[in-house]
Amino acid sequence: TATTKNIAKNITKDITKSLCVTKATARETYVDEFVKLLNEEIYNYFPEHRKKRLIPIFSCLNIPENIQNRLTKANIYAMAMGSDTMDILNFDRIGKNEQIEVKIEQ
């Protein structure tokens, strides 16, 4: 796993926005809602950020493996409690991408 400090090292200066949704429990429906927000609605609320790179983060105290896999497929970081800090659980599977592009499965 990687901490948010490691993410900051891999982010270029032109990246300006991250969007984090935090839930008490991780459910597939919450992931689907977040993907829908990212793909269909976010720029209706923030049109000025349309040309900026967005880093999506889904956070919860505990994220089961099946939810982590779903988030990874959608190129969304999964952040959950580690031993001392919140850790990005799927950083090694997403963090190498230069441009994060959210994917939605129909």
Backbone as JSON Lines, residues from 0, in Angstrom:
{"i":0,"aa":"T","n":[0.84,-1.19,0.0],"ca":[0.0,0.0,0.0],"c":[0.88,1.24,0.0]}
{"i":1,"aa":"A","n":[0.27,2.35,-0.33],"ca":[1.0,3.61,-0.38],"c":[0.2,4.67,0.36]}
{"i":2,"aa":"T","n":[0.9,5.58,0.96],"ca":[0.22,6.67,1.65],"c":[-0.07,7.79,0.66]}
{"i":3,"aa":"T","n":[-0.86,8.76,1.1],"ca":[-1.18,9.89,0.22],"c":[0.07,10.69,-0.11]}
{"i":4,"aa":"K","n":[1.11,10.62,0.72],"ca":[2.37,11.31,0.41],"c":[2.99,10.74,-0.86]}
{"i":5,"aa":"N","n":[2.89,9.42,-1.03],"ca":[3.44,8.8,-2.24],"c":[2.68,9.23,-3.48]}
{"i":6,"aa":"I","n":[1.39,9.43,-3.36],"ca":[0.61,9.92,-4.49],"c":[1.1,11.29,-4.9]}
{"i":7,"aa":"A","n":[1.33,12.14,-3.92],"ca":[1.77,13.51,-4.2],"c":[3.07,13.52,-4.98]}
{"i":8,"aa":"K","n":[3.95,12.57,-4.74],"ca":[5.22,12.5,-5.46],"c":[5.01,12.2,-6.94]}
{"i":9,"aa":"N","n":[3.95,11.49,-7.27],"ca":[3.71,11.08,-8.65],"c":[2.78,12.01,-9.41]}
{"i":10,"aa":"I","n":[2.37,13.08,-8.78],"ca":[1.44,14.01,-9.41],"c":[2.22,15.19,-9.98]}
{"i":11,"aa":"T","n":[1.95,15.53,-11.21],"ca":[2.62,16.66,-11.82],"c":[1.97,17.96,-11.4]}
{"i":12,"aa":"K","n":[2.64,19.07,-11.7],"ca":[2.15,20.38,-11.27],"c":[0.84,20.78,-11.91]}
{"i":13,"aa":"D","n":[0.53,20.24,-13.08],"ca":[-0.7,20.63,-13.76],"c":[-1.94,19.95,-13.18]}
{"i":14,"aa":"I","n":[-1.77,19.03,-12.27],"ca":[-2.91,18.38,-11.63],"c":[-3.37,19.29,-10.51]}
{"i":15,"aa":"T","n":[-4.64,19.59,-10.54],"ca":[-5.1,20.56,-9.56],"c":[-6.21,20.06,-8.66]}
{"i":16,"aa":"K","n":[-6.89,19.01,-9.02],"ca":[-8.07,18.63,-8.24],"c":[-8.12,17.14,-7.93]}
{"i":17,"aa":"S","n":[-8.52,16.87,-6.72],"ca":[-8.86,15.5,-6.36],"c":[-10.28,15.54,-5.8]}
{"i":18,"aa":"L","n":[-10.97,14.46,-5.96],"ca":[-12.33,14.36,-5.44],"c":[-12.42,13.09,-4.62]}
{"i":19,"aa":"C","n":[-12.74,13.25,-3.35],"ca":[-12.79,12.12,-2.44],"c":[-14.2,11.97,-1.9]}
{"i":20,"aa":"V","n":[-14.72,10.76,-1.98],"ca":[-15.99,10.45,-1.35],"c":[-15.66,9.5,-0.21]}
{"i":21,"aa":"T","n":[-16.26,9.74,0.96],"ca":[-16.01,8.93,2.14],"c":[-17.31,8.31,2.62]}
{"i":22,"aa":"K","n":[-17.28,7.01,2.86],"ca":[-18.45,6.28,3.31],"c":[-18.1,5.5,4.57]}
{"i":23,"aa":"A","n":[-19.12,5.24,5.4],"ca":[-18.92,4.44,6.61],"c":[-18.69,2.98,6.26]}
{"i":24,"aa":"T","n":[-19.37,2.5,5.23],"ca":[-19.18,1.14,4.74],"c":[-19.0,1.18,3.23]}
{"i":25,"aa":"A","n":[-18.25,0.24,2.71],"ca":[-18.0,0.18,1.27],"c":[-19.02,-0.75,0.63]}
{"i":26,"aa":"R","n":[-19.8,-0.21,-0.29],"ca":[-20.79,-1.0,-1.01],"c":[-20.64,-0.75,-2.5]}
{"i":27,"aa":"E","n":[-20.98,-1.75,-3.29],"ca":[-20.88,-1.61,-4.75],"c":[-21.76,-0.48,-5.25]}
{"i":28,"aa":"T","n":[-22.92,-0.29,-4.66],"ca":[-23.8,0.79,-5.11],"c":[-23.16,2.16,-4.88]}
{"i":29,"aa":"Y","n":[-22.39,2.3,-3.81],"ca":[-21.7,3.57,-3.56],"c":[-20.63,3.82,-4.62]}
{"i":30,"aa":"V","n":[-19.94,2.77,-5.02],"ca":[-18.93,2.89,-6.08],"c":[-19.62,3.29,-7.39]}
{"i":31,"aa":"D","n":[-20.72,2.64,-7.71],"ca":[-21.47,2.97,-8.93],"c":[-21.95,4.41,-8.94]}
{"i":32,"aa":"E","n":[-22.43,4.89,-7.8],"ca":[-22.88,6.28,-7.7],"c":[-21.71,7.25,-7.9]}
{"i":33,"aa":"F","n":[-20.55,6.91,-7.35],"ca":[-19.37,7.76,-7.49],"c":[-18.91,7.79,-8.94]}
{"i":34,"aa":"V","n":[-18.91,6.64,-9.6],"ca":[-18.53,6.58,-11.01],"c":[-19.5,7.43,-11.84]}
{"i":35,"aa":"K","n":[-20.77,7.34,-11.54],"ca":[-21.76,8.14,-12.27],"c":[-21.5,9.62,-12.07]}
{"i":36,"aa":"L","n":[-21.22,10.01,-10.84],"ca":[-20.89,11.41,-10.56],"c":[-19.68,11.86,-11.37]}
{"i":37,"aa":"L","n":[-18.66,11.04,-11.4],"ca":[-17.43,11.39,-12.11],"c":[-17.63,11.45,-13.62]}
{"i":38,"aa":"N","n":[-18.44,10.56,-14.15],"ca":[-18.62,10.49,-15.6],"c":[-19.69,11.43,-16.14]}
{"i":39,"aa":"E","n":[-20.71,11.69,-15.35],"ca":[-21.85,12.41,-15.9],"c":[-22.14,13.75,-15.25]}
{"i":40,"aa":"E","n":[-21.81,13.91,-13.99],"ca":[-22.33,15.06,-13.27],"c":[-21.29,16.06,-12.77]}
{"i":41,"aa":"I","n":[-20.07,15.66,-12.57],"ca":[-19.1,16.5,-11.87],"c":[-18.9,17.85,-12.56]}
{"i":42,"aa":"Y","n":[-18.83,17.84,-13.89],"ca":[-18.56,19.09,-14.59],"c":[-19.79,19.97,-14.73]}
{"i":43,"aa":"N","n":[-20.97,19.43,-14.42],"ca":[-22.15,20.3,-14.32],"c":[-22.02,21.2,-13.1]}
{"i":44,"aa":"Y","n":[-21.4,20.65,-12.05],"ca":[-21.2,21.43,-10.82],"c":[-19.96,22.31,-10.9]}
{"i":45,"aa":"F","n":[-18.92,21.82,-11.57],"ca":[-17.65,22.54,-11.64],"c":[-17.14,22.62,-13.08]}
{"i":46,"aa":"P","n":[-17.83,23.36,-13.94],"ca":[-17.42,23.41,-15.35],"c":[-16.04,24.03,-15.55]}
{"i":47,"aa":"E","n":[-15.6,24.85,-14.63],"ca":[-14.29,25.5,-14.75],"c":[-13.13,24.5,-14.64]}
{"i":48,"aa":"H","n":[-13.41,23.3,-14.16],"ca":[-12.36,22.29,-14.0],"c":[-12.38,21.24,-15.1]}
{"i":49,"aa":"R","n":[-13.15,21.46,-16.13],"ca":[-13.31,20.47,-17.2],"c":[-11.97,20.08,-17.84]}
{"i":50,"aa":"K","n":[-11.05,21.01,-17.98],"ca":[-9.77,20.72,-18.64],"c":[-8.68,20.29,-17.67]}
{"i":51,"aa":"K","n":[-9.02,20.19,-16.41],"ca":[-8.03,19.81,-15.41],"c":[-8.13,18.33,-15.11]}
{"i":52,"aa":"R","n":[-7.01,17.78,-14.72],"ca":[-6.96,16.36,-14.38],"c":[-7.6,16.15,-13.01]}
{"i":53,"aa":"L","n":[-8.4,15.14,-12.91],"ca":[-9.12,14.83,-11.69],"c":[-8.6,13.51,-11.12]}
{"i":54,"aa":"I","n":[-8.34,13.49,-9.83],"ca":[-7.89,12.27,-9.16],"c":[-9.02,11.81,-8.24]}
{"i":55,"aa":"P","n":[-9.74,10.76,-8.62],"ca":[-10.85,10.28,-7.79],"c":[-10.37,9.33,-6.69]}
{"i":56,"aa":"I","n":[-10.9,9.53,-5.48],"ca":[-10.54,8.71,-4.33],"c":[-11.81,8.29,-3.61]}
{"i":57,"aa":"F","n":[-11.94,7.01,-3.35],"ca":[-13.05,6.47,-2.56],"c":[-12.45,6.02,-1.24]}
{"i":58,"aa":"S","n":[-12.94,6.58,-0.14],"ca":[-12.35,6.23,1.15],"c":[-13.39,5.65,2.11]}
{"i":59,"aa":"C","n":[-12.9,4.75,2.93],"ca":[-13.72,4.04,3.91],"c":[-12.75,3.43,4.92]}
{"i":60,"aa":"L","n":[-13.2,3.15,6.13],"ca":[-12.29,2.54,7.1],"c":[-11.78,1.19,6.62]}
{"i":61,"aa":"N","n":[-12.63,0.4,5.98],"ca":[-12.25,-0.91,5.47],"c":[-12.88,-1.09,4.1]}
{"i":62,"aa":"I","n":[-12.09,-1.51,3.13],"ca":[-12.61,-1.75,1.78],"c":[-12.29,-3.19,1.4]}
{"i":63,"aa":"P","n":[-13.32,-4.03,1.26],"ca":[-13.09,-5.44,0.88],"c":[-12.45,-5.55,-0.5]}
{"i":64,"aa":"E","n":[-11.82,-6.69,-0.74],"ca":[-11.09,-6.93,-1.99],"c":[-11.97,-6.75,-3.22]}
{"i":65,"aa":"N","n":[-13.22,-7.22,-3.17],"ca":[-14.09,-7.1,-4.35],"c":[-14.4,-5.64,-4.67]}
{"i":66,"aa":"I","n":[-14.52,-4.81,-3.66],"ca":[-14.75,-3.37,-3.88],"c":[-13.47,-2.72,-4.39]}
{"i":67,"aa":"Q","n":[-12.33,-3.12,-3.84],"ca":[-11.04,-2.61,-4.33],"c":[-10.88,-2.91,-5.82]}
{"i":68,"aa":"N","n":[-11.22,-4.13,-6.21],"ca":[-11.11,-4.51,-7.63],"c":[-12.04,-3.68,-8.5]}
{"i":69,"aa":"R","n":[-13.23,-3.43,-8.02],"ca":[-14.21,-2.61,-8.76],"c":[-13.68,-1.18,-8.93]}
{"i":70,"aa":"L","n":[-13.13,-0.63,-7.86],"ca":[-12.55,0.72,-7.91],"c":[-11.35,0.75,-8.86]}
{"i":71,"aa":"T","n":[-10.52,-0.25,-8.79],"ca":[-9.34,-0.31,-9.66],"c":[-9.75,-0.36,-11.13]}
{"i":72,"aa":"K","n":[-10.76,-1.17,-11.46],"ca":[-11.25,-1.23,-12.85],"c":[-11.72,0.14,-13.33]}
{"i":73,"aa":"A","n":[-12.27,0.93,-12.41],"ca":[-12.77,2.26,-12.77],"c":[-11.69,3.34,-12.64]}
{"i":74,"aa":"N","n":[-10.44,2.94,-12.31],"ca":[-9.33,3.89,-12.11],"c":[-9.63,4.88,-10.99]}
{"i":75,"aa":"I","n":[-10.18,4.37,-9.91],"ca":[-10.46,5.17,-8.72],"c":[-9.61,4.63,-7.59]}
{"i":76,"aa":"Y","n":[-8.9,5.52,-6.91],"ca":[-8.09,5.1,-5.77],"c":[-8.98,4.63,-4.63]}
{"i":77,"aa":"A","n":[-8.56,3.55,-3.97],"ca":[-9.25,3.0,-2.8],"c":[-8.41,3.36,-1.57]}
{"i":78,"aa":"M","n":[-8.97,4.17,-0.67],"ca":[-8.22,4.6,0.51],"c":[-8.92,4.07,1.77]}
{"i":79,"aa":"A","n":[-8.16,3.35,2.59],"ca":[-8.71,2.77,3.81],"c":[-7.67,2.85,4.92]}
{"i":80,"aa":"M","n":[-8.11,2.56,6.12],"ca":[-7.23,2.65,7.28],"c":[-6.17,1.57,7.23]}
{"i":81,"aa":"G","n":[-4.92,1.99,7.36],"ca":[-3.79,1.07,7.47],"c":[-3.45,0.91,8.95]}
{"i":82,"aa":"S","n":[-2.21,0.61,9.24],"ca":[-1.81,0.42,10.64],"c":[-1.82,1.72,11.42]}
{"i":83,"aa":"D","n":[-1.38,2.81,10.81],"ca":[-1.35,4.11,11.5],"c":[-2.04,5.23,10.74]}
{"i":84,"aa":"T","n":[-2.12,5.09,9.44],"ca":[-2.66,6.16,8.59],"c":[-3.59,5.57,7.55]}
{"i":85,"aa":"M","n":[-4.27,6.45,6.86],"ca":[-5.06,6.01,5.72],"c":[-4.1,5.69,4.58]}
{"i":86,"aa":"D","n":[-4.29,4.54,3.95],"ca":[-3.42,4.08,2.87],"c":[-4.22,3.94,1.58]}
{"i":87,"aa":"I","n":[-3.53,4.15,0.47],"ca":[-4.11,3.88,-0.83],"c":[-3.85,2.4,-1.13]}
{"i":88,"aa":"L","n":[-4.9,1.62,-1.19],"ca":[-4.77,0.17,-1.3],"c":[-4.44,-0.31,-2.7]}
{"i":89,"aa":"N","n":[-4.84,0.44,-3.71],"ca":[-4.63,0.01,-5.09],"c":[-3.68,0.93,-5.84]}
{"i":90,"aa":"F","n":[-2.83,1.62,-5.12],"ca":[-1.91,2.58,-5.75],"c":[-1.02,1.9,-6.78]}
{"i":91,"aa":"D","n":[-0.5,0.73,-6.45],"ca":[0.4,0.04,-7.37],"c":[-0.28,-0.41,-8.65]}
{"i":92,"aa":"R","n":[-1.6,-0.5,-8.63],"ca":[-2.34,-0.91,-9.83],"c":[-2.85,0.28,-10.63]}
{"i":93,"aa":"I","n":[-2.91,1.48,-10.0],"ca":[-3.39,2.67,-10.69],"c":[-2.31,3.74,-10.77]}
{"i":94,"aa":"G","n":[-1.49,3.86,-9.75],"ca":[-0.56,4.97,-9.58],"c":[0.42,5.19,-10.7]}
{"i":95,"aa":"K","n":[0.65,4.19,-11.53],"ca":[1.61,4.34,-12.61],"c":[1.0,5.03,-13.82]}
{"i":96,"aa":"N","n":[-0.32,5.12,-13.86],"ca":[-0.98,5.79,-14.99],"c":[-0.68,7.27,-14.94]}
{"i":97,"aa":"E","n":[-0.27,7.83,-16.05],"ca":[-0.03,9.25,-16.08],"c":[-1.32,10.03,-16.09]}
{"i":98,"aa":"Q","n":[-2.28,9.56,-16.81],"ca":[-3.57,10.24,-16.88],"c":[-4.63,9.29,-16.34]}
{"i":99,"aa":"I","n":[-5.27,9.7,-15.28],"ca":[-6.34,8.89,-14.7],"c":[-7.61,9.18,-15.48]}
{"i":100,"aa":"E","n":[-8.19,8.14,-16.02],"ca":[-9.44,8.29,-16.76],"c":[-10.45,7.31,-16.17]}
{"i":101,"aa":"V","n":[-11.52,7.85,-15.65],"ca":[-12.53,7.01,-15.01],"c":[-13.25,6.19,-16.06]}
{"i":102,"aa":"K","n":[-13.41,4.91,-15.77],"ca":[-14.1,4.0,-16.7],"c":[-15.4,3.55,-16.06]}
{"i":103,"aa":"I","n":[-16.43,3.51,-16.84],"ca":[-17.73,3.02,-16.34],"c":[-18.11,1.78,-17.13]}
{"i":104,"aa":"E","n":[-18.58,0.79,-16.42],"ca":[-19.04,-0.44,-17.08],"c":[-20.56,-0.46,-17.09]}
{"i":105,"aa":"Q","n":[-21.11,-0.69,-18.24],"ca":[-22.58,-0.74,-18.37],"c":[-23.04,-2.17,-18.33]}
